[in-house]
């Protein structure tokens, strides 16, 4: 049987402020980064064989 998922902790104080600041300053990925990630994911899928 799977272990139960624990409750997500609530951020308070400095941690909450740091998280809020980080969420407001998210930098979008460049098209080059997206292509590299897609290529790596595709290579991984092609290499992995799942046996059922």
Secondary structure, DSSP 8 states (H G I E B T S, - for coil): ------------HHHHHHHHHHHHT-----HHHHHHHHHHHHHHHHH-----
